[in-house]
């Protein structure tokens, strides 16, 4: 057990002294995950609204597919994205492979179903009288969408937090699409896997602590916003 105590001690030293390699992995993780979540919210919230608010043919089947994609393996997403952005793939000309942009694409595909499904569930849980009230007051189109999303804002924040947690904790997409390149595409999770495999427990523990802290900060912000609301 001594190596664990030594690992934690060295991990805190790395964090307190500003180890460049450790903080570069943290920066890369926050960078790609934040962009992924922003894009996912832009795509997922309108689709979640449509899926919950309107009735159309095939709605139940589409909802079943979206809910199934919540458990989509990250390696499968990584393989799919890799096939499309490799130089022999249809998107090879955009030079996304082994690049942060490629990781963002992969993580977006991974978390969009989370945003769609949870936001749809949030809107479905609203009082049915809300829609009739908005229409009675003369709301149409964008006003109905904005007002409905605003009323379900706390549940949508929870959906965003869940999606962010999914993004920062995934390994498959970052490893396959990003290539785990030091100082460029190495994220917290891929660095933990690499360093632990090399026996470098200190850096693995340090990055694990940071990953937990990010999760705590996101959830604390969610709780804070709920109380403020």
C-alpha positions as CSV (number, residue, x, y, z in Angstrom):
1,X,0.0,0.0,0.0
2,X,3.0,2.3,0.3
3,X,3.0,3.0,-3.5
4,X,-0.6,4.4,-3.2
5,X,0.4,6.8,-0.4
6,X,3.4,7.8,-2.4
7,X,1.3,8.2,-5.5
8,X,-1.2,10.5,-3.8
9,X,1.7,12.6,-2.3
10,X,3.4,13.0,-5.7
11,X,0.0,13.7,-7.3
12,X,-0.6,16.6,-5.0
13,X,2.9,17.9,-5.6
14,X,2.2,17.8,-9.4
15,X,-1.0,19.8,-9.0
16,X,0.4,22.3,-6.6
17,X,3.6,22.9,-8.6
18,X,1.7,23.3,-11.9
19,X,3.1,20.3,-13.7
20,X,2.9,21.4,-17.4
21,X,2.0,17.9,-18.8
22,X,-0.8,17.4,-16.3
23,X,-2.4,20.8,-16.9
24,X,-2.1,20.5,-20.7
25,X,-4.2,17.3,-20.5
26,X,-6.7,19.2,-18.3
27,X,-6.9,22.1,-20.7
28,X,-7.4,19.8,-23.7
29,X,-10.2,18.0,-21.9
30,X,-12.0,21.2,-20.8
31,X,-11.6,22.7,-24.3
32,X,-13.0,19.8,-26.4
33,X,-15.7,18.9,-23.9
34,X,-17.0,22.5,-23.6
35,X,-17.2,22.9,-27.3
36,X,-18.9,19.5,-27.6
37,X,-21.5,20.4,-25.1
38,X,-22.2,23.8,-26.7
39,X,-22.7,22.2,-30.1
40,X,-24.8,19.4,-28.6
41,X,-27.1,21.9,-26.9
42,X,-27.6,23.9,-30.0
43,X,-28.5,20.7,-31.9
44,X,-30.1,18.7,-29.2
45,X,-32.5,21.2,-27.5
46,X,-34.5,22.0,-30.6
47,X,-34.7,18.3,-31.5
48,X,-35.7,17.4,-28.0
49,X,-38.4,20.1,-28.1
50,X,-39.8,18.7,-31.4
51,X,-39.7,15.1,-30.1
52,X,-41.7,16.0,-27.0
53,X,-44.0,18.8,-28.1
54,X,-45.4,17.6,-31.5
55,X,-47.1,14.4,-32.6
56,X,-46.0,12.9,-35.9
57,X,-45.7,9.5,-37.6
58,X,-42.8,7.4,-36.2
59,X,-42.4,9.5,-33.1
60,X,-42.3,6.5,-30.7
61,X,-39.8,4.7,-32.9
62,X,-37.5,7.7,-33.1
63,X,-37.8,8.2,-29.3
64,X,-36.8,4.5,-28.8
65,X,-33.8,4.9,-31.0
66,X,-32.7,8.1,-29.2
67,X,-33.1,6.4,-25.8
68,X,-31.1,3.4,-27.0
69,X,-28.3,5.7,-28.1
70,X,-27.8,6.9,-24.5
71,X,-25.8,3.8,-23.9
72,X,-23.8,4.0,-27.2
73,X,-20.3,2.6,-26.6
74,X,-17.6,5.3,-26.9
75,X,-15.4,3.0,-28.9
76,X,-18.1,2.4,-31.5
77,X,-18.5,6.2,-31.9
78,X,-14.7,6.5,-32.2
79,X,-14.6,3.8,-34.8
80,X,-17.4,5.5,-36.8
81,X,-15.9,8.9,-36.7
82,X,-12.4,7.5,-37.5
83,X,-13.9,5.8,-40.6
84,X,-15.3,9.1,-41.8
85,X,-12.4,11.5,-41.1
86,X,-9.5,9.3,-42.0
87,X,-7.7,10.4,-45.2
88,X,-9.5,7.6,-47.1
89,X,-12.9,8.6,-45.7
90,X,-15.4,11.1,-47.1
91,X,-14.3,13.8,-44.7
92,X,-10.6,13.2,-44.9
93,X,-9.9,16.5,-46.7
94,X,-10.8,18.4,-43.6
95,X,-7.8,17.1,-41.6
96,X,-9.8,16.2,-38.5
97,X,-8.0,13.0,-37.6
98,X,-5.6,13.3,-34.6
99,X,-6.9,16.8,-34.0
100,X,-8.9,18.4,-31.3
101,X,-11.6,19.2,-33.8
102,X,-12.0,15.5,-34.5
103,X,-12.5,14.8,-30.8
104,X,-15.2,17.5,-30.7
105,X,-17.0,15.9,-33.6
106,X,-16.9,12.5,-31.9
107,X,-17.9,13.7,-28.5
108,X,-20.8,15.7,-30.0
109,X,-22.2,12.6,-31.6
110,X,-21.8,10.8,-28.3
111,X,-23.7,13.4,-26.1
112,X,-26.3,14.7,-28.5
113,X,-28.6,11.7,-27.8
114,X,-28.2,12.5,-24.0
115,X,-29.3,16.1,-24.6
116,X,-32.2,15.1,-26.9
117,X,-33.6,12.4,-24.6
118,X,-33.3,14.3,-21.3
119,X,-34.6,17.6,-22.7
120,X,-37.5,15.8,-24.2
121,X,-38.3,14.1,-20.9
122,X,-38.0,17.5,-19.1
123,X,-40.5,19.2,-21.5
124,X,-42.9,16.2,-21.3
125,X,-43.0,16.6,-17.5
126,X,-44.3,20.2,-17.7
127,X,-47.9,21.0,-16.9
128,X,-50.0,20.3,-20.0
129,X,-51.8,23.6,-19.4
130,X,-48.6,25.6,-20.2
131,X,-49.0,25.1,-24.0
132,X,-52.7,26.2,-24.0
133,X,-51.8,29.2,-21.9
134,X,-49.0,30.3,-24.2
135,X,-51.3,29.9,-27.3
136,X,-54.1,31.8,-25.5
137,X,-51.6,34.7,-24.8
138,X,-50.7,34.8,-28.5
139,X,-47.3,33.1,-28.4
140,X,-46.3,31.5,-31.6
141,X,-43.2,29.8,-33.1
142,X,-40.0,30.8,-31.4
143,X,-41.8,32.3,-28.4
144,X,-43.4,29.0,-27.6
145,X,-40.1,27.2,-27.9
146,X,-38.2,29.8,-25.7
147,X,-41.0,29.9,-23.1
148,X,-41.2,26.1,-22.9
149,X,-37.5,25.7,-22.6
150,X,-37.3,28.4,-19.9
151,X,-40.0,26.7,-17.8
152,X,-38.0,23.4,-18.0
153,X,-34.6,25.2,-17.5
154,X,-33.5,23.3,-14.4
155,X,-34.2,19.9,-15.8
156,X,-32.4,21.0,-19.0
157,X,-29.4,22.1,-16.8
158,X,-29.4,18.6,-15.3
159,X,-29.4,17.2,-18.9
160,X,-26.4,19.4,-19.8
161,X,-24.5,18.4,-16.7
162,X,-25.1,14.7,-17.5
163,X,-24.0,15.3,-21.0
164,X,-20.9,17.1,-19.9
165,X,-20.0,14.3,-17.5
166,X,-20.4,11.8,-20.4
167,X,-18.0,13.9,-22.5
168,X,-15.2,14.4,-20.0
169,X,-15.2,10.8,-18.9
170,X,-15.1,9.1,-22.3
171,X,-12.0,7.4,-23.5
172,X,-12.8,5.7,-26.8
173,X,-13.3,8.7,-29.0
174,X,-10.4,10.7,-27.6
175,X,-8.1,7.7,-28.0
176,X,-9.1,6.6,-31.5
177,X,-9.8,9.9,-33.1
178,X,-7.4,12.1,-31.1
179,X,-4.5,9.6,-31.1
180,X,-3.5,10.5,-27.5
181,X,-0.8,12.9,-28.8
182,X,1.2,14.5,-26.0
183,X,0.8,18.3,-25.8
184,X,-1.9,18.2,-28.5
185,X,-4.8,15.7,-28.1
186,X,-4.0,14.0,-24.9
187,X,-7.0,14.3,-22.5
188,X,-7.4,13.5,-18.8
189,X,-8.9,10.0,-19.4
190,X,-6.4,8.9,-22.1
191,X,-3.5,10.2,-20.0
192,X,-4.8,8.3,-17.0
193,X,-4.9,5.1,-19.1
194,X,-1.5,5.7,-20.5
195,X,0.3,6.7,-17.4
196,X,-1.2,4.0,-15.2
197,X,-0.2,1.4,-17.8
198,X,3.4,2.7,-17.6
199,X,3.3,2.5,-13.8
200,X,3.2,6.3,-13.4
201,X,0.6,6.2,-10.7
202,X,1.3,9.8,-9.5
203,X,0.2,11.5,-12.7
204,X,-2.8,9.1,-13.1
205,X,-3.9,9.9,-9.5
206,X,-3.4,13.6,-10.1
207,X,-5.5,13.6,-13.3
208,X,-8.1,11.5,-11.6
209,X,-8.4,14.0,-8.8
210,X,-8.8,16.8,-11.3
211,X,-11.5,14.8,-13.2
212,X,-13.4,14.4,-9.9
213,X,-13.0,18.1,-9.1
214,X,-14.5,19.0,-12.5
215,X,-17.4,16.8,-11.9
216,X,-18.0,18.3,-8.5
217,X,-17.7,21.8,-9.8
218,X,-20.3,21.2,-12.6
219,X,-22.7,19.7,-10.1
220,X,-22.1,22.5,-7.6
221,X,-22.9,25.1,-10.2
222,X,-26.1,23.2,-11.1
223,X,-27.2,23.2,-7.4
224,X,-26.2,26.9,-7.1
225,X,-28.2,27.9,-10.2
226,X,-31.2,25.9,-8.9
227,X,-31.1,27.8,-5.6
228,X,-30.7,31.1,-7.3
229,X,-33.7,30.2,-9.6
